[in-house]
Structure formats: structure tokens, C-alpha cells
Amino acid sequence: MTTLQPVETPVIDLESKDRFINRELSWLAFNLRVIEEAFNPRHPLLERLRFLSISASNLDEFYMVRVAGLKGQVDAGVVTTSQDGLTPAQQLVAINREASELLAAQKRCWSELKTELREAGIAVVEADELTKADLKWLETRFMEHIFPVLTPLAIDPAHPFPFIPNAGIALVLHLFRRDDGEVLRALVPLPQQIERFIRLPGEAIRFVPLETLVLQFLDRLFPGFGMEGHGMFRVIRDSEMDIDEEAEDLVRVFESALKRRRRGHVIRLTFNAGIPEELKHLVIAEMHVAESDVYEFESSPSVCATSAATASPPSARRTSWSITRSKASTWWCSSFVRRRATPTWSPSSRPFIAPPRTAPSSRRWWRRPRPASRSPPWWN
């Protein structure tokens, strides 16, 4: 006969920091799980791209609110530890480490998806892939729809560095005048209301990034100048709002808070890889951004802020393929959305609705007592 041996129950310290998971790091772990879905080959290709776009959009919002709040605590000198035993400064260090891994995963995923999309017949083309016919069509498109809303800005002592709004994207340029070689540094903000990818005409599904189109026809913006170097960057600003719910006029409080939110401090500054160091340091210095808040990406900035462009493959009559604007945004990929096309109306497809039967002209039966089971004439 076996005898039961008593088992010692481990003592659990309810105040131990090991019992808790940091809220911010937990959110980053969840977002890493989202990006894993983008790597899953069992999902449709455009759904994988959607997962990638969601991941980047979530990361933008995370920096706008969560990281901005922690930076505010650090600036205020708060050293109180959270339940997991980390101070705000320690949380920021851990967040930068985990976010770097997440961004690296997004880079790998976008590189893979871009190749697979091209194999599937959806290509994001660069300037060297454009034909003469493409350039002619793009020039007309640029002059009629894009050129009128662009605002080229010079950067010199007489023209200070302009304000770039939250989630804004801008080209930074190093130019020279062809006549005398005078150097000019300039910015070209890309308006958010313009579609981020332009669909090229033809049967093939090809898109040109907006920044590629602007650089292709840069001489229209800066006549007489040549380009020595260029880059692109995207700004994420502090969007956290502190609202006093006991204020006398909440509407006015929210209006002022939203105005401050648009001009919040820079929380993250992202450059495209390959930008000249001179232009990179110029932007960092003018926007007063710490080196720890600067990131690089191997492609062009955000498609998290992308306008809708639609392309319909000839083989899919009831499906439309779109690049849609996402809230956020990742800035190197777009959310290609697969959706049902709106059916075309035809007389045969219109549902038949019988006209209501009207009451008889004589309404005396309303005045006569009737059995409880009797119904009005038009019910029968």
C-alpha cells in the first residue's frame, strides 16, 4: 500500500513584480503576433498585406499615445515604478528594443510580400521600369492633379524649417542651380489627400508611388535646378490628450486639445534607407529629435496614409483590388483590400415588391362592432 506524501505548496508573494507583465511590452508582443499572420502563407496574399498594414498602423498609434505618455512622465521627472518594477525611463528603453525587432519583422515581411505580389500580377514599379508611354501619361496626371496642390519650400535663414503635421510625409532635397552651382535645400510635403499610389493604365496592375512621381518631374517644381541627393521622412507626434471632465465647456476644451494634438512633440521620425547623412542630420536638428527616436526603413515612407486607388484584374469580374488609405499607417506598404464589387442593376435583378392593398372605400366596418378575430379587409 502506497502512502501519500505531503507536497509543500510554494509561497506566492502577491507583491512580487514577477507576477506582472508590463502593459506596453505586452501590447508590442500582441502586435508581433499580428505581423506573424502576415507571414502565414495559408492566408490570401492581400489579407497578409492587410495584416502588415494593421501592424504598422497599430505601431503608429502606440507611439502617439503610449510612448508619448511615458515620455511626458520622464520629462516631468517621474521615477515611480509600475507594478512590474520598471520606471518610465526603463520602460522606454525596453520599448525601443522590442519596437526595433517589430520594425525589422515588418521590413522582412514587406520585402517578401512585394515579391509575391509581383508574381501574382500586382507590381509597385520604380522610375527605371517606366516606359515612354507611362511617362507621358504620368506627366499629364502630375500636371493636372498633383502639381497644383504641392508646396515646395526652401530651407535657408530666410525660410525657417516648416511645420510637418502628425503622420505627415515630406521629401527633403539637396539641389543646385545649373547656372552658377548655388546650393539649395528644400522640402516638398506630400499632401495626405492625394492618393499614395497611382494606378498606371493598361491591363497589367501596376502602381507608382507618389514620391517616385514627384521626383520624376521635380524640374516642374524647381525649374533650373538639378538634384544631388534626396530622401523622405515621416513624422509621428504626441497625440495624447488630457481632458478635465469637470470643465465648464467640454466642447471648447476638446477643440483646444485637438489643436494642441496636431502640433505635439515629435515622438518618432522615420527615414527611408539611403538618405544622405547631411539631409538626415539637417531634419533631425531642425525638428529637435533624439537619436533614440530616429528609425530607418528600406523602402519609401508610409502607405499607412494612402488614398484609394482601384484596379480590377481582367480575370476577376466580381472582385476589385484596391490600395486603400489606412489610419495610420504603415508608410512603406498599403492595405490592398479585396472586396465584392457592387452588382450592376438590371430590370431582371430588381426585387418585386407588391403594392400595398388599400382599404375599401366604405369604412363603416370600423364603426360596427366586430369579432376580436376579424381582421381588416386588406389583411386577407
C-alpha positions as a Python dict, from the first residue, in 0.01 Angstrom:
ca = {
    (1, 'M'): (0, 0, 0),
    (2, 'T'): (142, 334, -108),
    (3, 'T'): (133, 626, 124),
    (4, 'L'): (69, 980, 10),
    (5, 'Q'): (350, 1218, 77),
    (6, 'P'): (262, 1575, 164),
    (7, 'V'): (354, 1827, -103),
    (8, 'E'): (476, 2163, 0),
    (9, 'T'): (278, 2444, -156),
    (10, 'P'): (504, 2720, -284),
    (11, 'V'): (455, 3052, -116),
    (12, 'I'): (332, 3315, -359),
    (13, 'D'): (438, 3669, -294),
    (14, 'L'): (143, 3879, -402),
    (15, 'E'): (363, 4189, -415),
    (16, 'S'): (631, 4034, -638),
    (17, 'K'): (693, 4215, -964),
    (18, 'D'): (744, 3878, -1139),
    (19, 'R'): (368, 3824, -1126),
    (20, 'F'): (305, 4111, -1367),
    (21, 'I'): (367, 4171, -1735),
    (22, 'N'): (434, 4523, -1846),
    (23, 'R'): (136, 4667, -2030),
    (24, 'E'): (338, 4834, -2305),
    (25, 'L'): (560, 4532, -2373),
    (26, 'S'): (251, 4311, -2376),
    (27, 'W'): (99, 4532, -2644),
    (28, 'L'): (414, 4506, -2856),
    (29, 'A'): (406, 4127, -2816),
    (30, 'F'): (47, 4127, -2942),
    (31, 'N'): (144, 4338, -3242),
    (32, 'L'): (426, 4096, -3317),
    (33, 'R'): (160, 3825, -3326),
    (34, 'V'): (-28, 4032, -3584),
    (35, 'I'): (279, 4053, -3806),
    (36, 'E'): (319, 3676, -3779),
    (37, 'E'): (-17, 3644, -3952),
    (38, 'A'): (129, 3845, -4241),
    (39, 'F'): (398, 3577, -4279),
    (40, 'N'): (141, 3295, -4279),
    (41, 'P'): (125, 3155, -4636),
    (42, 'R'): (-215, 2995, -4567),
    (43, 'H'): (-378, 3337, -4573),
    (44, 'P'): (-464, 3502, -4907),
    (45, 'L'): (-190, 3730, -5028),
    (46, 'L'): (-383, 4054, -4994),
    (47, 'E'): (-504, 3953, -4649),
    (48, 'R'): (-141, 3911, -4547),
    (49, 'L'): (-73, 4259, -4674),
    (50, 'R'): (-367, 4383, -4470),
    (51, 'F'): (-216, 4227, -4156),
    (52, 'L'): (109, 4407, -4230),
    (53, 'S'): (-74, 4737, -4271),
    (54, 'I'): (-265, 4682, -3946),
    (55, 'S'): (59, 4609, -3763),
    (56, 'A'): (219, 4933, -3880),
    (57, 'S'): (-95, 5134, -3811),
    (58, 'N'): (-111, 4994, -3458),
    (59, 'L'): (253, 5081, -3400),
    (60, 'D'): (190, 5441, -3505),
    (61, 'E'): (-98, 5473, -3260),
    (62, 'F'): (110, 5307, -2989),
    (63, 'Y'): (379, 5575, -3025),
    (64, 'M'): (126, 5858, -3048),
    (65, 'V'): (-38, 5767, -2717),
    (66, 'R'): (150, 5516, -2502),
    (67, 'V'): (509, 5622, -2575),
    (68, 'A'): (410, 5988, -2568),
    (69, 'G'): (268, 5939, -2219),
    (70, 'L'): (586, 5773, -2094),
    (71, 'K'): (800, 6049, -2243),
    (72, 'G'): (585, 6303, -2064),
    (73, 'Q'): (645, 6122, -1734),
    (74, 'V'): (1020, 6117, -1795),
    (75, 'D'): (1022, 6489, -1876),
    (76, 'A'): (828, 6552, -1556),
    (77, 'G'): (1085, 6360, -1351),
    (78, 'V'): (855, 6073, -1255),
    (79, 'V'): (1054, 5778, -1116),
    (80, 'T'): (767, 5577, -971),
    (81, 'T'): (786, 5212, -1074),
    (82, 'S'): (498, 5028, -1232),
    (83, 'Q'): (363, 4702, -1090),
    (84, 'D'): (624, 4508, -1289),
    (85, 'G'): (902, 4712, -1130),
    (86, 'L'): (1003, 4938, -1420),
    (87, 'T'): (1033, 5314, -1416),
    (88, 'P'): (909, 5519, -1714),
    (89, 'A'): (1267, 5558, -1841),
    (90, 'Q'): (1330, 5182, -1816),
    (91, 'Q'): (1005, 5114, -1999),
    (92, 'L'): (1114, 5341, -2284),
    (93, 'V'): (1443, 5152, -2318),
    (94, 'A'): (1259, 4819, -2330),
    (95, 'I'): (1005, 4957, -2577),
    (96, 'N'): (1277, 5079, -2815),
    (97, 'R'): (1438, 4736, -2805),
    (98, 'E'): (1114, 4549, -2876),
    (99, 'A'): (996, 4801, -3134),
    (100, 'S'): (1321, 4762, -3327),
    (101, 'E'): (1254, 4388, -3355),
    (102, 'L'): (899, 4458, -3470),
    (103, 'L'): (1019, 4702, -3736),
    (104, 'A'): (1276, 4451, -3857),
    (105, 'A'): (997, 4192, -3894),
    (106, 'Q'): (788, 4443, -4089),
    (107, 'K'): (1080, 4509, -4325),
    (108, 'R'): (1126, 4139, -4396),
    (109, 'C'): (754, 4088, -4445),
    (110, 'W'): (718, 4380, -4686),
    (111, 'S'): (1015, 4260, -4888),
    (112, 'E'): (862, 3912, -4921),
    (113, 'L'): (513, 4037, -4996),
    (114, 'K'): (635, 4279, -5261),
    (115, 'T'): (799, 3990, -5445),
    (116, 'E'): (493, 3767, -5413),
    (117, 'L'): (261, 4047, -5525),
    (118, 'R'): (469, 4097, -5837),
    (119, 'E'): (449, 3725, -5912),
    (120, 'A'): (72, 3746, -5867),
    (121, 'G'): (47, 4033, -6116),
    (122, 'I'): (36, 4332, -5880),
    (123, 'A'): (353, 4539, -5906),
    (124, 'V'): (475, 4856, -5738),
    (125, 'V'): (712, 4988, -6004),
    (126, 'E'): (1003, 5232, -5977),
    (127, 'A'): (1119, 5502, -6216),
    (128, 'D'): (1354, 5277, -6415),
    (129, 'E'): (1063, 5043, -6502),
    (130, 'L'): (850, 5313, -6666),
    (131, 'T'): (810, 5322, -7042),
    (132, 'K'): (782, 5632, -7260),
    (133, 'A'): (407, 5583, -7278),
    (134, 'D'): (390, 5558, -6900),
    (135, 'L'): (591, 5876, -6857),
    (136, 'K'): (370, 6066, -7099),
    (137, 'W'): (56, 5960, -6916),
    (138, 'L'): (212, 6031, -6576),
    (139, 'E'): (322, 6378, -6682),
    (140, 'T'): (-35, 6467, -6771),
    (141, 'R'): (-159, 6319, -6446),
    (142, 'F'): (106, 6506, -6247),
    (143, 'M'): (41, 6846, -6403),
    (144, 'E'): (-338, 6821, -6378),
    (145, 'H'): (-391, 6657, -6039),
    (146, 'I'): (-74, 6670, -5828),
    (147, 'F'): (128, 6977, -5924),
    (148, 'P'): (-147, 7226, -5824),
    (149, 'V'): (-154, 7102, -5461),
    (150, 'L'): (221, 7067, -5399),
    (151, 'T'): (403, 7334, -5199),
    (152, 'P'): (782, 7331, -5248),
    (153, 'L'): (960, 7503, -4958),
    (154, 'A'): (1317, 7632, -4943),
    (155, 'I'): (1524, 7586, -4625),
    (156, 'D'): (1760, 7874, -4550),
    (157, 'P'): (1799, 8153, -4292),
    (158, 'A'): (1522, 8350, -4464),
    (159, 'H'): (1291, 8046, -4474),
    (160, 'P'): (1289, 7851, -4146),
    (161, 'F'): (1210, 7483, -4132),
    (162, 'P'): (833, 7440, -4184),
    (163, 'F'): (595, 7257, -3957),
    (164, 'I'): (522, 6897, -4062),
    (165, 'P'): (192, 6771, -3915),
    (166, 'N'): (137, 6441, -3741),
    (167, 'A'): (170, 6142, -3978),
    (168, 'G'): (299, 6382, -4243),
    (169, 'I'): (541, 6271, -4514),
    (170, 'A'): (787, 6502, -4686),
    (171, 'L'): (1068, 6487, -4940),
    (172, 'V'): (1392, 6657, -4838),
    (173, 'L'): (1610, 6764, -5131),
    (174, 'H'): (1966, 6877, -5195),
    (175, 'L'): (1955, 7086, -5514),
    (176, 'F'): (2195, 7302, -5711),
    (177, 'R'): (2135, 7575, -5964),
    (178, 'R'): (2263, 7475, -6306),
    (179, 'D'): (2372, 7827, -6399),
    (180, 'D'): (2605, 7908, -6108),
    (181, 'G'): (2607, 7593, -5891),
    (182, 'E'): (2436, 7761, -5595),
    (183, 'V'): (2316, 7503, -5341),
    (184, 'L'): (1954, 7490, -5228),
    (185, 'R'): (1795, 7266, -4967),
    (186, 'A'): (1422, 7224, -4994),
    (187, 'L'): (1121, 7032, -4869),
    (188, 'V'): (821, 6904, -5060),
    (189, 'P'): (546, 6789, -4820),
    (190, 'L'): (323, 6523, -4974),
    (191, 'P'): (-41, 6618, -4912),
    (192, 'Q'): (-236, 6347, -4737),
    (193, 'Q'): (-542, 6399, -4958),
    (194, 'I'): (-353, 6275, -5265),
    (195, 'E'): (-354, 5905, -5340),
    (196, 'R'): (-26, 5746, -5232),
    (197, 'F'): (-14, 5508, -5529),
    (198, 'I'): (-113, 5594, -5884),
    (199, 'R'): (-251, 5315, -6099),
    (200, 'L'): (-92, 5305, -6441),
    (201, 'P'): (-321, 5248, -6740),
    (202, 'G'): (-327, 4915, -6914),
    (203, 'E'): (-423, 4556, -6847),
    (204, 'A'): (-134, 4497, -6607),
    (205, 'I'): (-186, 4601, -6246),
    (206, 'R'): (97, 4845, -6181),
    (207, 'F'): (122, 5122, -5925),
    (208, 'V'): (369, 5409, -5899),
    (209, 'P'): (442, 5557, -5554),
    (210, 'L'): (359, 5924, -5524),
    (211, 'E'): (714, 6015, -5420),
    (212, 'T'): (854, 5847, -5731),
    (213, 'L'): (621, 6053, -5947),
    (214, 'V'): (717, 6379, -5775),
    (215, 'L'): (1089, 6309, -5812),
    (216, 'Q'): (1041, 6216, -6176),
    (217, 'F'): (900, 6562, -6254),
    (218, 'L'): (1095, 6762, -5999),
    (219, 'D'): (1206, 7010, -6265),
    (220, 'R'): (845, 7134, -6279),
    (221, 'L'): (872, 7236, -5913),
    (222, 'F'): (1229, 7368, -5926),
    (223, 'P'): (1299, 7488, -6282),
    (224, 'G'): (1666, 7545, -6349),
    (225, 'F'): (1783, 7323, -6063),
    (226, 'G'): (1943, 6980, -6059),
    (227, 'M'): (1926, 6727, -5776),
    (228, 'E'): (2233, 6597, -5592),
    (229, 'G'): (2054, 6398, -5322),
    (230, 'H'): (1712, 6334, -5178),
    (231, 'G'): (1537, 6146, -4903),
    (232, 'M'): (1200, 6106, -4740),
    (233, 'F'): (1085, 6111, -4382),
    (234, 'R'): (767, 6064, -4181),
    (235, 'V'): (675, 6228, -3852),
    (236, 'I'): (477, 6081, -3563),
    (237, 'R'): (378, 6335, -3297),
    (238, 'D'): (245, 6326, -2944),
    (239, 'S'): (-133, 6274, -2974),
    (240, 'E'): (-218, 6205, -2611),
    (241, 'M'): (-497, 6424, -2473),
    (242, 'D'): (-556, 6504, -2106),
    (243, 'I'): (-917, 6614, -2062),
    (244, 'D'): (-1064, 6756, -1744),
    (245, 'E'): (-1412, 6605, -1737),
    (246, 'E'): (-1527, 6865, -1484),
    (247, 'A'): (-1455, 7156, -1718),
    (248, 'E'): (-1735, 7406, -1772),
    (249, 'D'): (-1727, 7380, -2152),
    (250, 'L'): (-1613, 7038, -2273),
    (251, 'V'): (-1660, 7134, -2638),
    (252, 'R'): (-1412, 7419, -2609),
    (253, 'V'): (-1172, 7201, -2409),
    (254, 'F'): (-1176, 6933, -2680),
    (255, 'E'): (-1127, 7192, -2955),
    (256, 'S'): (-817, 7334, -2790),
    (257, 'A'): (-688, 6982, -2709),
    (258, 'L'): (-724, 6875, -3071),
    (259, 'K'): (-533, 7182, -3189),
    (260, 'R'): (-251, 7105, -2943),
    (261, 'R'): (-258, 6740, -3052),
    (262, 'R'): (-185, 6834, -3414),
    (263, 'R'): (125, 7026, -3308),
    (264, 'G'): (253, 6782, -3046),
    (265, 'H'): (617, 6697, -2991),
    (266, 'V'): (788, 6458, -3231),
    (267, 'I'): (781, 6106, -3087),
    (268, 'R'): (921, 5912, -3384),
    (269, 'L'): (1100, 6018, -3700),
    (270, 'T'): (1137, 5761, -3977),
    (271, 'F'): (1366, 5798, -4280),
    (272, 'N'): (1399, 5589, -4590),
    (273, 'A'): (1723, 5394, -4605),
    (274, 'G'): (1990, 5551, -4823),
    (275, 'I'): (1908, 5911, -4739),
    (276, 'P'): (2226, 6128, -4742),
    (277, 'E'): (2361, 6180, -4392),
    (278, 'E'): (2372, 6555, -4443),
    (279, 'L'): (1999, 6573, -4514),
    (280, 'K'): (1922, 6331, -4234),
    (281, 'H'): (2111, 6535, -3973),
    (282, 'L'): (1950, 6853, -4107),
    (283, 'V'): (1599, 6721, -4042),
    (284, 'I'): (1692, 6576, -3701),
    (285, 'A'): (1846, 6904, -3589),
    (286, 'E'): (1561, 7121, -3717),
    (287, 'M'): (1292, 6903, -3559),
    (288, 'H'): (1484, 6858, -3231),
    (289, 'V'): (1455, 6481, -3223),
    (290, 'A'): (1668, 6250, -3008),
    (291, 'E'): (1874, 5983, -3185),
    (292, 'S'): (1683, 5711, -3000),
    (293, 'D'): (1361, 5826, -3171),
    (294, 'V'): (1504, 5802, -3525),
    (295, 'Y'): (1440, 5495, -3741),
    (296, 'E'): (1519, 5394, -4096),
    (297, 'F'): (1324, 5186, -4339),
    (298, 'E'): (1446, 5016, -4651),
    (299, 'S'): (1166, 5149, -4867),
    (300, 'S'): (980, 5475, -4905),
    (301, 'P'): (765, 5615, -4620),
    (302, 'S'): (415, 5544, -4525),
    (303, 'V'): (139, 5387, -4700),
    (304, 'C'): (-48, 5384, -4379),
    (305, 'A'): (-161, 5717, -4506),
    (306, 'T'): (-269, 5618, -4853),
    (307, 'S'): (-553, 5731, -5073),
    (308, 'A'): (-770, 5482, -5253),
    (309, 'A'): (-675, 5356, -5595),
    (310, 'T'): (-863, 5073, -5758),
    (311, 'A'): (-752, 4816, -6009),
    (312, 'S'): (-962, 4533, -6146),
    (313, 'P'): (-786, 4229, -6285),
    (314, 'P'): (-948, 4110, -6605),
    (315, 'S'): (-989, 3759, -6467),
    (316, 'A'): (-1191, 3879, -6168),
    (317, 'R'): (-1526, 4019, -6272),
    (318, 'R'): (-1681, 4030, -5928),
    (319, 'T'): (-1375, 4132, -5733),
    (320, 'S'): (-1196, 4465, -5715),
    (321, 'W'): (-842, 4510, -5593),
    (322, 'S'): (-771, 4831, -5409),
    (323, 'I'): (-498, 5016, -5230),
    (324, 'T'): (-681, 5197, -4954),
    (325, 'R'): (-588, 5463, -4705),
    (326, 'S'): (-523, 5325, -4359),
    (327, 'K'): (-527, 5522, -4031),
    (328, 'A'): (-240, 5510, -3979),
    (329, 'S'): (-20, 5389, -4125),
    (330, 'T'): (242, 5198, -4240),
    (331, 'W'): (440, 5409, -4475),
    (332, 'W'): (603, 5153, -4697),
    (333, 'C'): (311, 4929, -4771),
    (334, 'S'): (-56, 4976, -4833),
    (335, 'S'): (-364, 4782, -4745),
    (336, 'F'): (-468, 4609, -5066),
    (337, 'V'): (-830, 4529, -4994),
    (338, 'R'): (-1024, 4256, -5165),
    (339, 'R'): (-1390, 4331, -5172),
    (340, 'R'): (-1706, 4246, -5357),
    (341, 'A'): (-1794, 4468, -5647),
    (342, 'T'): (-2131, 4643, -5640),
    (343, 'P'): (-2369, 4443, -5862),
    (344, 'T'): (-2495, 4619, -6171),
    (345, 'W'): (-2868, 4696, -6162),
    (346, 'S'): (-3088, 4545, -6425),
    (347, 'P'): (-3468, 4514, -6450),
    (348, 'S'): (-3443, 4139, -6409),
    (349, 'S'): (-3243, 4174, -6090),
    (350, 'R'): (-3482, 4422, -5926),
    (351, 'P'): (-3674, 4256, -5644),
    (352, 'F'): (-4051, 4253, -5690),
    (353, 'I'): (-4238, 4447, -5422),
    (354, 'A'): (-4611, 4408, -5426),
    (355, 'P'): (-4803, 4736, -5382),
    (356, 'P'): (-4998, 4758, -5057),
    (357, 'R'): (-5364, 4674, -5079),
    (358, 'T'): (-5578, 4975, -4998),
    (359, 'A'): (-5878, 4976, -4767),
    (360, 'P'): (-6223, 4962, -4924),
    (361, 'S'): (-6392, 5290, -4992),
    (362, 'S'): (-6661, 5218, -4733),
    (363, 'R'): (-6524, 5248, -4379),
    (364, 'R'): (-6847, 5159, -4198),
    (365, 'W'): (-6696, 4837, -4066),
    (366, 'W'): (-6471, 5048, -3835),
    (367, 'R'): (-6784, 5178, -3667),
    (368, 'R'): (-6958, 4845, -3637),
    (369, 'P'): (-6866, 4608, -3355),
    (370, 'R'): (-6679, 4309, -3492),
    (371, 'P'): (-6538, 3989, -3350),
    (372, 'A'): (-6191, 4004, -3198),
    (373, 'S'): (-6063, 3757, -3460),
    (374, 'R'): (-6180, 3966, -3753),
    (375, 'S'): (-5902, 4139, -3949),
    (376, 'P'): (-5917, 4444, -4175),
    (377, 'P'): (-6013, 4352, -4532),
    (378, 'W'): (-5668, 4412, -4683),
    (379, 'W'): (-5509, 4163, -4441),
    (380, 'N'): (-5682, 3867, -4606),
}
